[in-house]
Amino acid sequence: MTALPLARLAAVRDNGRLLRIALRLDAAASGALGLLAVGAAAPLSGLLGPGEGVLRGVGAFLVVYALALVAVAAGSVISRPAAWTVVIGNSVWVLGSIGAAVAGRAELTTLGIAVVLAQAAAVAIFADLQWLGLRRAR
């Protein structure tokens, strides 16, 4: 199996199709995780470590964020500044999550650290797909 160079992948034009898909996938994952955090804060708090209020707050943020992603992806033409804001925001979220997992060891359980790092990896993949989608949408 041969790997395609990143430059060739980024050079393909798709009129924003990959970007729209990546935004929608991000919205679905963020919305689902947000609803789970809001709806199951009590049992998740015991399993993951953060207090119920923290989980509800993060969950509510994720639900609002997911709705914003749906709005960005719904336009006939996706706003490049809005999409770049999502890529940068997702990158900051990844760095913050890694920082929380490393520095917040006292609050997070071992499972909590694993979950935070797993969601950070997923968000990094979304950011990468969105960046590639922006390159292809030119």
C-alpha positions in Angstrom: 0.0 0.0 0.0 1.4 3.4 -0.9 0.7 6.6 1.1 -0.3 9.7 -0.7 1.8 12.8 0.2 -0.1 15.3 2.3 0.5 18.0 -0.4 -1.4 15.9 -2.9 -4.3 15.3 -0.5 -4.5 19.0 0.3 -4.3 19.9 -3.4 -7.6 18.1 -4.2 -10.5 20.5 -4.6 -13.9 19.4 -3.3 -15.9 22.6 -2.9 -16.1 22.3 0.8 -17.4 18.8 1.0 -14.8 17.4 3.4 -15.0 20.6 5.6 -18.8 20.3 5.8 -18.5 16.6 6.8 -15.8 17.2 9.4 -17.9 20.1 10.9 -20.9 17.9 11.1 -19.0 14.9 12.6 -17.5 17.3 15.2 -21.0 18.7 15.9 -22.4 15.2 16.4 -19.6 14.1 18.7 -19.6 17.3 20.7 -23.4 17.3 21.1 -23.5 13.7 22.2 -20.7 14.1 24.7 -22.3 17.3 25.9 -25.7 15.7 26.4 -24.1 12.8 28.2 -22.2 15.1 30.5 -25.3 17.1 31.4 -27.6 14.1 31.7 -25.3 11.8 33.6 -23.2 14.2 35.6 -23.7 12.4 38.9 -22.5 8.9 37.9 -19.8 10.3 35.6 -18.5 12.5 38.5 -17.7 9.4 40.5 -16.1 7.6 37.6 -14.1 10.4 36.1 -13.3 12.7 39.0 -14.6 16.2 38.2 -17.5 17.5 40.2 -21.0 17.4 38.9 -21.0 21.2 38.3 -17.9 21.0 36.2 -19.3 18.2 34.1 -22.7 20.0 33.6 -20.8 23.2 32.7 -18.6 21.5 30.2 -21.6 19.5 28.8 -23.7 22.7 28.4 -20.8 24.3 26.6 -20.4 21.3 24.2 -24.1 21.4 23.4 -24.0 25.1 22.5 -20.7 24.5 20.6 -22.4 21.7 18.6 -25.3 23.9 17.6 -22.8 26.5 16.4 -21.0 23.9 14.3 -24.3 22.9 12.8 -25.0 26.5 11.9 -21.5 27.0 10.3 -21.9 23.8 8.3 -25.4 24.6 7.2 -24.6 27.6 5.0 -24.5 27.1 1.2 -20.9 28.4 1.5 -19.0 27.8 4.7 -17.5 30.9 6.2 -13.7 30.5 6.1 -13.1 32.7 9.1 -15.7 30.7 11.1 -14.1 27.4 10.0 -10.6 28.7 11.0 -12.1 29.7 14.3 -13.3 26.1 14.8 -9.8 24.7 13.8 -8.0 27.1 16.2 -10.6 26.5 19.0 -10.3 22.7 18.6 -6.5 23.0 18.8 -6.7 25.0 22.0 -9.2 22.5 23.4 -6.7 19.7 22.7 -3.8 21.5 24.4 -6.1 22.4 27.3 -7.3 18.8 27.7 -3.7 17.5 27.7 -2.8 20.1 30.3 -5.8 19.2 32.4 -4.9 15.5 32.2 -1.3 16.2 33.3 -1.7 19.0 35.8 -5.2 17.9 37.1 -4.1 14.5 38.2 -5.5 15.0 41.7 -9.0 15.7 40.5 -9.2 13.2 37.6 -9.4 9.5 38.2 -7.3 7.2 36.1 -10.4 6.6 33.9 -10.9 10.3 33.8 -7.4 10.9 32.5 -7.9 8.2 29.9 -11.3 9.8 28.8 -9.8 13.3 28.6 -6.9 12.1 26.5 -9.1 10.0 24.2 -11.5 12.9 23.6 -8.4 15.2 23.0 -7.2 12.7 20.3 -10.6 12.7 18.7 -10.8 16.5 18.7 -7.3 16.6 17.2 -8.5 14.4 14.3 -11.5 16.7 13.8 -9.2 19.8 13.7 -6.9 18.0 11.2 -9.9 17.1 9.0 -11.3 20.6 9.2 -7.9 22.1 8.3 -7.6 19.7 5.4 -11.2 20.5 4.4 -10.3 24.3 4.4 -7.3 23.6 2.2 -9.5 21.6 -0.2 -12.3 24.2 -0.3 -10.1 26.9 -1.7 
